[in-house]
Amino acid sequence: MKLLSQLRTSSFQLALLYMVVFATSVFLLLAFIYWRTAGFMTAQTDETIEAEIAGLAEQYRGRGVNGLITIIRERVARDPNAKTIYLLTTEDFLKLAGNLETWPEGSPSEGGWVNFTLSSAVGWTGPERLARARIFEVQGGLRLLVGRDVDELTNLKRVIETAINWGMGITLALALLGGYLMSRNTIRRIEVINNTSRRIMNGHLSLRIPTRGTEDDFDQLAENLNQMLDRIVYLMEGIRHVSDSIAHDLRTPLTRLRNQLENTLMSVDNDEAREQAGRAVAEADQLLATFNALLRIARLETKGNSSDMKRVALDELVSDACELYEALAEDKEQTFEQALEPGVIIEGDRDLLFQMISNLIDNAIKYTPEQGAIGVAVRKEGGDAVFEVRDSGIGIPDDEKDQVFQRFYRVGKSRSLPGNGLGLSLVSAVAEIHKGRIVLSDTDEEAQPPGLTVAVYMPAPTHVRKRIRAKQAGQESDSVSAGAAVAQKPTVSES
């Protein structure tokens, strides 16, 4: 799989493109060399044949047909290996002289050139070989064929073609290997950047991308990214400091104002004044809750993964939270169902987990209308512990499901309901500390409204996962043993 992923990288594809260009260049170069070499050797053979023909023509002009026959016989006698091919025949193809017995088959090309095989069909007594010859007519209706044995030339061409094919194969293999090695080195550098980036995204903002000190383009990219990260962290710390300062500075006077309004509420006798003071106290409580939530989220983000993690029974924790909110659901005549699988253990901060669970259950009750349905479940899925809350409320549109975890973001349908848009932000911060993930989905896609299902997946401890697998394996072993025992148990026949 790692090899396949490397083959899909842009660096390997770039190396592959370079390999194609390089191989094409080598192929064109070798093809040109072959064309020039083979063409030169073929031209040499044709020139030798032309020289033979010129000599025979000169003998024919000086000594006539008898002299031509004599010179052919002499040349055949001087050439025992028959490198040169001669055949002089009459108009009816009756042999007069030469080292062939019959006229070869095949139509000559333009210029009288013909390629044929030296075999028993033409009266050749030796092993089959390739030949090239030129045919022309002599005055008086005589036919003359002069050629050369080109078997060695053909074999040489085949050797050159084989060498070119092997050369191309070796070139492609070396280019592919070089592309793989170059892309692997590039992928390693990129993977270092990716791994560091992922760890930074997981909350380790102090990490920076390492450099090799070579001052190459990757080092320059890493330095620019590190400078960008420094700037982003600086700006984030500034914004966080401002928001924390505002929350801290305003919480104290708001608390004083709330207490004064409460004292006023207790001291006045006028019903209208008491009602107005009560509304003011409620607004002050809402502002204080918003500031407390902001400070809580800021502390969680700053705390990161350094939270005090202990073994927590998730099913028991959810059961405790359900006891607190069942009465609130009864006031709205809502059905409150629980499906808590026992023995679901995770490692986490009990207080933070309880606040996350409470927020999700409270949201489900708040955004579900009267006589609606709410379901709370805890279960194990593979190596994860899952906490799930289902409701039949207003739901969240698909295009807003990724945005509801932002601070102060509220779905359009819920803006008329009380709240500050920080509940899911707090849930997201707690889940991130526990290395969990949140999945939002519609409870019933066909219903209107569709409702909302929030599932929080958190990894179970390693030793717990091993125990679960061992337990499952033991159950399977017991079931197999029981089945074998049943199979081996003797049956009692009725008498």
C-alpha positions in Angstrom: 0.0 0.0 0.0 2.8 2.4 0.8 4.3 1.7 -2.7 0.9 2.4 -4.3 0.6 5.6 -2.5 4.0 6.7 -3.6 3.2 5.9 -7.2 0.2 8.3 -7.0 2.3 11.2 -5.7 2.9 14.2 -8.0 6.7 13.8 -7.5 6.7 10.3 -8.9 4.4 11.4 -11.7 6.8 14.2 -12.5 9.7 11.7 -12.5 7.6 9.4 -14.7 7.1 12.2 -17.2 10.8 12.9 -17.2 11.3 9.2 -17.8 9.0 9.3 -20.8 10.7 12.3 -22.3 14.2 10.8 -21.7 13.2 7.4 -23.1 11.7 9.1 -26.2 14.9 11.0 -26.7 17.0 7.9 -26.4 14.7 6.0 -28.7 14.9 8.7 -31.4 18.7 8.8 -31.1 19.0 5.0 -31.4 16.6 4.9 -34.3 18.6 7.6 -36.1 21.8 5.6 -35.5 20.1 2.4 -36.7 18.7 4.1 -39.8 22.1 5.6 -40.7 24.0 2.3 -40.0 21.6 0.0 -41.7 21.2 2.4 -44.6 24.9 2.7 -45.0 25.4 -1.1 -45.1 22.6 -1.6 -47.6 23.9 1.2 -49.8 27.4 -0.5 -49.7 25.8 -3.8 -50.9 23.9 -2.0 -53.7 27.1 -0.2 -54.8 29.0 -3.5 -54.9 26.2 -5.0 -57.1 26.2 -1.9 -59.3 30.0 -2.3 -59.7 29.6 -5.9 -60.7 27.0 -5.0 -63.3 29.2 -2.2 -64.7 32.1 -4.7 -65.2 29.8 -7.2 -66.9 28.3 -4.6 -69.1 31.8 -3.5 -70.2 32.7 -7.2 -70.9 29.5 -7.7 -72.9 30.2 -4.6 -75.0 33.7 -5.8 -75.8 33.3 -9.6 -76.1 29.6 -10.1 -76.8 27.4 -12.8 -75.3 30.1 -15.6 -75.4 32.5 -13.3 -73.6 29.8 -12.4 -71.0 29.2 -16.2 -70.4 32.9 -16.8 -70.0 33.5 -14.0 -67.5 30.5 -15.1 -65.4 31.8 -18.7 -65.3 35.3 -17.4 -64.3 33.9 -15.3 -61.5 31.8 -18.1 -60.2 34.9 -20.4 -60.2 36.9 -17.7 -58.3 34.2 -17.3 -55.7 33.7 -20.8 -54.0 31.7 -19.2 -51.1 29.2 -17.7 -53.6 29.1 -14.3 -52.0 28.2 -12.9 -55.4 25.1 -14.3 -57.2 25.0 -14.6 -61.0 22.4 -16.0 -63.4 22.3 -15.5 -67.1 19.3 -17.0 -69.0 17.5 -16.8 -72.3 14.2 -15.2 -72.8 12.6 -18.5 -71.8 14.6 -18.6 -68.5 17.0 -21.3 -69.8 20.3 -21.1 -67.8 23.4 -20.1 -69.8 25.7 -19.3 -66.9 25.8 -18.6 -63.2 25.7 -20.3 -59.8 21.8 -20.5 -59.6 19.8 -23.1 -61.5 16.4 -21.4 -61.8 15.1 -17.9 -61.8 13.9 -16.8 -58.3 10.3 -16.0 -57.7 9.1 -12.6 -56.9 8.4 -9.4 -58.7 11.3 -6.9 -58.9 10.7 -3.5 -57.4 11.2 -0.2 -59.2 14.7 -0.1 -60.6 14.9 -3.9 -60.9 15.8 -4.8 -57.3 14.6 -8.0 -55.8 15.1 -9.8 -52.4 14.8 -13.6 -52.3 16.0 -16.6 -50.4 18.8 -18.8 -51.6 17.3 -22.3 -51.3 16.8 -25.5 -53.2 14.0 -23.9 -55.1 16.6 -21.9 -57.1 19.2 -24.7 -57.2 21.1 -23.6 -54.1 23.0 -26.5 -52.5 24.1 -24.8 -49.3 22.1 -23.6 -46.3 19.3 -21.2 -46.9 20.4 -17.6 -46.9 19.0 -14.2 -47.9 20.1 -12.5 -51.1 19.6 -9.2 -52.8 20.0 -8.8 -56.6 19.2 -6.5 -59.5 17.6 -7.8 -62.7 17.9 -6.3 -66.2 17.6 -7.5 -69.8 20.6 -7.8 -72.2 20.3 -7.1 -75.9 19.0 -10.2 -77.7 16.3 -11.0 -75.1 18.8 -12.4 -72.5 18.1 -11.9 -68.8 20.8 -11.2 -66.3 20.6 -11.3 -62.5 23.5 -10.1 -60.4 23.3 -10.1 -56.6 25.0 -10.5 -53.2 24.5 -12.8 -50.2 23.1 -10.4 -47.6 22.5 -13.0 -44.8 25.3 -11.6 -42.7 24.1 -8.1 -43.3 20.6 -9.1 -42.2 21.9 -10.9 -39.1 23.9 -7.8 -38.2 20.8 -5.7 -38.5 19.0 -8.1 -36.2 21.9 -7.8 -33.7 21.6 -4.1 -33.8 17.8 -4.2 -33.4 18.2 -6.5 -30.4 20.8 -4.2 -28.9 18.5 -1.2 -29.4 15.6 -3.1 -27.7 17.7 -4.1 -24.8 19.1 -0.6 -24.6 15.6 0.8 -24.5 14.5 -1.7 -21.8 17.5 -0.9 -19.6 17.0 2.8 -20.2 13.4 2.6 -19.1 14.2 0.4 -16.1 17.0 2.8 -14.9 14.8 5.8 -15.5 12.0 4.2 -13.5 14.3 3.3 -10.7 15.8 6.8 -10.7 12.3 8.3 -10.7 11.3 6.1 -7.8 14.4 7.0 -5.8 14.1 10.7 -6.5 10.4 10.7 -5.7 11.0 8.7 -2.5 13.5 11.3 -1.2 11.0 14.1 -2.1 8.1 12.2 -0.4 10.2 11.8 2.8 10.7 15.6 2.9 7.0 16.2 2.3 5.9 13.6 4.8 8.0 15.3 7.5 6.1 18.5 6.7 2.7 16.6 6.7 3.4 14.9 10.0 4.5 18.1 11.7 1.5 19.9 10.3 -0.9 17.2 11.6 0.6 17.4 15.1 0.3 21.1 15.0 -3.4 20.8 14.0 -3.9 18.4 16.9 -2.9 21.1 19.3 0.9 21.0 19.5 1.3 24.6 18.5 4.8 24.9 19.7 6.1 22.4 17.1 7.9 23.7 14.0 8.9 22.0 10.7 12.5 20.8 10.9 15.1 22.0 8.3 18.3 20.3 7.1 20.4 23.4 6.8 20.9 22.8 3.0 19.1 26.1 2.1 17.3 24.2 -0.7 13.7 24.9 -1.8 12.3 22.6 0.9 14.3 24.4 3.6 13.0 27.7 2.3 9.4 26.3 2.3 9.8 25.0 5.9 11.2 28.4 7.1 8.3 30.3 5.5 5.8 27.9 7.0 7.4 28.2 10.4 7.3 32.0 10.2 3.7 31.8 9.2 3.0 29.5 12.2 4.8 31.9 14.5 2.6 34.8 13.2 -0.6 32.8 13.5 0.2 31.7 17.1 1.0 35.3 18.0 -2.3 36.5 16.6 -4.2 33.7 18.2 -2.6 34.3 21.6 -3.5 38.0 21.2 -7.1 37.3 20.4 -7.3 34.8 23.2 -5.8 37.2 25.6 -8.2 39.9 24.6 -11.2 37.7 24.9 -10.0 36.3 28.3 -9.3 39.8 29.6 -12.7 41.0 28.5 -14.4 38.0 30.1 -12.4 38.5 33.3 -12.8 42.3 33.5 -16.6 42.2 32.7 -17.5 39.2 34.8 -16.8 41.0 38.1 -18.9 44.1 37.5 -21.6 42.0 36.0 -21.6 39.9 39.1 -21.9 43.0 41.2 -24.7 44.3 39.0 -26.6 41.0 39.3 -26.3 41.0 43.0 -27.5 44.6 43.3 -30.5 43.8 41.0 -31.3 40.7 43.2 -31.1 42.9 46.3 -33.5 45.4 44.6 -35.8 42.5 43.6 -36.0 41.5 47.2 -36.5 45.0 48.6 -39.2 46.4 46.3 -42.9 45.8 46.9 -44.1 47.0 43.5 -45.1 44.0 41.3 -44.1 45.8 38.1 -40.7 46.8 39.5 -40.1 43.3 40.8 -40.9 41.9 37.3 -38.5 44.3 35.6 -35.8 43.5 38.2 -36.4 39.8 37.7 -35.9 40.1 33.9 -32.7 42.2 34.5 -31.4 39.4 36.8 -32.1 36.8 34.2 -30.3 38.8 31.5 -27.4 39.3 33.9 -27.3 35.5 34.5 -27.3 34.9 30.8 -24.3 37.3 30.3 -22.4 35.6 33.2 -23.1 32.2 31.7 -21.7 33.4 28.4 -18.5 34.8 30.0 -18.1 31.6 32.1 -18.4 29.5 29.0 -15.8 31.6 27.2 -13.4 31.3 30.0 -14.0 27.5 30.3 -13.3 27.0 26.6 -10.2 29.1 26.8 -8.9 27.0 29.7 -9.7 23.8 27.9 -7.8 24.9 24.8 -4.9 26.1 26.9 -4.9 22.9 29.0 -4.7 20.7 25.9 -4.0 17.0 26.5 -2.4 17.7 29.9 -5.8 17.0 31.6 -5.8 14.6 34.5 -6.9 11.4 32.8 -8.3 8.5 34.9 -10.4 5.5 34.1 -14.1 6.5 33.9 -17.1 4.2 33.5 -18.9 6.1 30.7 -22.2 4.3 31.2 -22.3 5.2 34.8 -21.4 8.8 34.1 -24.2 9.1 31.5 -26.7 7.5 33.9 -25.9 10.1 36.5 -26.5 12.9 34.0 -29.7 11.3 32.8 -31.1 11.4 36.4 -30.6 15.1 36.5 -32.4 15.8 33.2 -35.2 13.3 33.3 -37.3 15.7 35.3 -36.7 18.5 32.8 -37.8 16.2 30.0 -41.0 15.2 32.0 -41.9 18.9 32.3 -42.0 19.1 28.5 -43.8 15.7 28.3 -40.9 14.3 26.3 -40.1 10.6 26.2 -36.6 9.9 27.5 -35.1 6.6 26.5 -31.8 5.2 27.7 -29.7 2.3 26.2 -26.6 2.2 28.2 -24.3 -0.8 27.6 -22.5 -1.7 30.8 -18.7 -1.9 31.2 -17.8 0.9 28.7 -14.5 2.3 30.1 -12.5 5.2 28.8 -9.7 7.3 30.2 -10.6 10.9 30.7 -11.4 13.8 33.0 -14.6 13.0 34.8 -15.7 16.6 35.3 -15.1 17.6 31.7 -16.9 14.5 30.4 -19.9 15.1 32.6 -20.1 18.7 31.4 -19.9 17.5 27.7 -22.7 14.9 28.4 -24.8 17.4 30.2 -24.5 20.0 27.4 -25.6 17.5 24.7 -28.6 16.2 26.8 -29.6 19.8 27.7 -29.5 20.8 24.0 -31.6 17.9 23.0 -34.3 18.8 25.6 -34.1 22.5 24.7 -34.5 22.1 21.0 -37.0 19.3 21.0 -40.7 20.4 21.1 -43.1 19.2 23.8 -44.1 15.5 23.5 -41.0 14.9 21.5 -38.6 11.9 21.8 -35.1 11.9 23.2 -32.7 8.9 23.3 -29.4 8.5 25.1 -27.1 5.5 24.3 -23.7 4.3 25.3 -22.0 1.4 23.4 -18.8 -0.1 22.2 -17.8 0.0 18.5 -14.5 -1.7 17.8 -11.9 0.1 19.8 -14.1 3.2 20.5 -16.6 4.0 23.2 -19.6 5.9 21.8 -21.9 8.3 23.5 -25.0 9.2 21.5 -27.9 11.6 22.0 -30.9 11.5 19.6 -33.8 13.9 19.5 -36.8 14.8 17.3 -36.1 18.5 17.4 -35.4 21.1 14.7 -32.2 19.5 13.5 -29.3 21.1 11.8 -29.1 21.6 8.0 -26.3 19.6 6.2 -24.5 22.8 5.1 -24.3 24.0 8.7 -23.2 20.9 10.5 -19.5 21.8 10.2 -20.0 25.3 11.4 -22.0 24.7 14.6 -18.8 24.0 16.6 -17.7 27.6 16.0 -18.1 30.0 18.9 -21.3 32.0 19.0 -22.6 30.3 15.8 -26.3 29.4 16.0 -28.5 27.8 13.5 -31.1 30.1 12.0 -34.1 28.1 13.5 -32.6 28.3 17.0 -31.9 32.0 17.2 -35.3 32.6 18.9 -34.5 30.1 21.7 -32.3 31.0 24.7 -28.6 30.3 24.4 -25.3 31.8 23.5 -23.9 29.5 20.8 -21.1 28.1 23.0 -22.5 24.7 24.0 -21.2 22.7 21.1 -17.9 24.7 21.1 -17.4 23.4 24.7 -18.4 19.9 23.6 -15.9 20.0 20.7 -13.1 21.2 23.1 -13.7 18.4 25.5 -13.9 15.8 22.7 -10.6 17.0 21.3 -8.9 16.7 24.7 -10.0 13.1 24.8 -8.9 12.5 21.2 -12.5 11.9 20.2 -14.5 12.9 17.2 -18.1 14.1 16.8 -20.5 12.9 14.1 -23.7 14.9 13.4 -26.5 13.3 11.5 -30.3 13.5 11.1 -32.3 11.2 13.4 -35.0 10.6 10.7 -34.3 12.0 7.2 -37.9 11.6 6.1 -39.4 13.3 9.1 -40.0 17.1 9.3 -38.2 18.3 11.3 -35.6 15.6 10.9 -34.2 15.8 14.4 -30.5 15.5 15.3 -28.2 12.7 16.4 -24.9 13.6 18.0 -22.4 10.7 18.4 -19.1 11.2 20.2 -16.5 8.5 19.5 -13.7 8.3 22.0 -10.9 5.7 22.0 -11.0 3.1 24.7 -7.8 2.3 26.7 -5.5 -0.2 25.1 -5.7 -2.7 27.9 -9.5 -2.5 27.8 -9.6 -3.2 24.0 -7.3 -6.2 24.6 -9.7 -7.5 27.3 -12.7 -7.1 25.1 -11.0 -9.0 22.2 -10.0 -11.7 24.6 -13.5 -11.9 26.0 -15.0 -12.2 22.5 -12.5 -14.8 21.6 -13.3 -16.8 24.8 -17.1 -16.5 24.0 -16.4 -17.9 20.5 -14.3 -20.7 21.9 -17.0 -21.6 24.4 -19.7 -21.6 21.7 -17.5 -23.8 19.6 -16.9 -26.2 22.5 -20.6 -26.2 23.4 -21.4 -27.0 19.8 -18.9 -29.8 19.7 -20.2 -31.2 23.0 -23.8 -31.2 21.6 -22.5 -32.9 18.4 -20.7 -35.6 20.4 -23.5 -36.3 22.9 -25.1 -39.7 22.3 -28.7 -39.9 21.4 -31.1 -42.2 23.3 -33.4 -44.1 21.0 -37.0 -44.7 22.0 -37.8 -48.3 22.8 
